[in-house]
């Protein structure tokens, strides 16, 4: 088999879903015109998430049941990368504990970055993990705030037992500036929505889809899943109708539940489609942004054999309603709250130390003594086993994907947290190893001695003095939603 | 076991500053206040001091590094002054330095000082600080109450104690210390509280409420030590001697070996206690120890410490606490001076403050709070760090013949 195609998919949608009505209730005095959008909910990343952490979680979901070593390369596509000059995909690579001998690159520049990365991977020969992730940021009381959402999706591309093969690809590039964000700017500037709809979506996107289908010689009516990632109501359906795509084939845009996740959205919808597709079905995928990418795929029998994963479905089910608009604004840095002296803690993360301990810090790799089997975190020269102080006997032992159980815990209201109280405690990993960890996404009912926890990659703290984000792993209840 | 230091060193004099919010004073003033009492008690001249140790934990925030701040504040005669820092055991560590110097014969008279000026940090509670580069990357920078609060969930789970029962036992610890603090003119907090007040206080770190936490205070305490022979030559009749000094530091076992430690107790305290009892020749601590000052940084800490010191049976400490075993008029009073909870907790001074109270009680000089049946053997205990990674120190002092 030398055919290149899709080997696996994964998704990540943050657990909190901000109720749009709660947003509008606060802002309607100023922006009453947004009332039409004040329905449903949108996914909001927690304060300790960003495009990198969400990409890691989507990638882990994608790699469920697969040998990590298969990922011969990583591309992280995003328009909201936390670092302008530090390979963001490099952090993802470390968190996934992929070997050093893998190429990794960031793809950015437009909301089309996700499909462009996927296109490039499909045209290559290596197995490559294409992950797209965006944490959208819009001004309060803007349309963007209402329609956008945060999330990530990962697609593993390669040769072998593909779950979907490529039927056709097509790409056009046109410098149509429907919206833009200058380097260093916080928010998008958008042009008139009617112009974008008519000239952008209908003519440019619709035209490219028509041309792509014509080039491939595929009858639009044979498309089973059409991904036209436009959140403006009726646009995707209108384009589909014009093309001759069956109405029921149009993949739900997740507008009501997640919101538009930007560069991640086409891949997130592709994950949705792959979740629902039967073998032998055709998927039409488009990405829009200063041009259009079109990819036509056909699912295979291997799709049915793909190991179960949380996927979009699992993440949609694992939701927590959020009606606290002020908390959302604070977590986005859009309002300042008095954080107190404990927020002043200055902990520099020296580059040399992080580099030396990158496997432990970014990959949660501990040590296992080859003599006694004792597992510990972090590794050390002399084993922690008090009955056998073996020296230099520890091999790498990844802990991130192991289930853990709470040994003890507290909910700390004194230490600073953007989302108090801080839940943390001691956890023991199945198979050995112990950690004192912060708990993510928990409330009082989630914590008790013995409860199962799984690890998630999160922001540990932001060094505001040096503008550096420090990442580490946190524990979250294992029983919440999905697998 | 090593030969130990039992009865090799006597306390010549002690002093303690009034603890509290000493807004008008620097650390220097507090050290001088403690020192003046101690040297008057010792009946010697400053020039007779051969060596000194200074215990202070937040040096960067209050007095700066090295032993120089002590040397300057007391105008010591260019002797060696060593600064020690071992979290909340710093005060006891300075005492250990001075005692060991005398026991070795390297010094005839040595000074131990502990001081902390916490109220200039601006924090309610202890300031947060780095614990080293790797820890800062992978550890949880929780608050002190958050770190110690974790004892509770593990303790009640292990011993099958209902949440409410444990909370009430913890409350009794605080009610007791407040009642004791009322009778101590040097204590920071001198107001009694009732159990309901403690139970209904705002939550600081589940399940520790406000009254489950000790305050942070400014303060200093000081000891001057020498050999029993020199003490007698200087005219001292009733001698309080050092029976045992033990320190145990975590070696990573609690944190790193899953399943090894259950989070409900202090491994280091048990190690230090066993060694201290052996050094002091104590075989039945529940019967032989008359008085205790333990590191009651939080109510749950005092409760589990009663078991770690082998005073209460494992899993029964909460019952002893509720039954008044450790009350001022109980079998073994614990924190008869108000403890960290109410006397206060200026980190570097606390270990010496405890020894100070024990010293006063042993000599019958504790005033209104003096234990009626006079104690002969008294124990003090400190914990620094957090349950999962800590240093534990124990000092047993007693009448020379006890």
Interface residues (C-beta under 8 A of the other chain):
Chain A: X341 X342 X345 X347 X349 X350 X353 X354 X357 X360 X361 X374 X375 X376 X377 X378 X380 X384 X385 X386 X407 X408 X409 X410 X411 X412 X413 X414 X415 X421 X422 X424 X425 X426 X428 X429 X432 X433 X434 X435 X436 X437 X438 X444 X448 X449 X450 X460 X461 X470 X472
Chain B: X122 X123 X125 X127 X128 X129 X130 X133 X134 X136 X137 X138 X139 X140 X141 X142 X143 X145 X146 X147 X149 X150 X151 X152 X153 X154 X157 X202 X203 X204 X205 X206 X208 X251 X252 X253 X255 X256 X257 X258 X259 X260 X262 X263 X264 X388
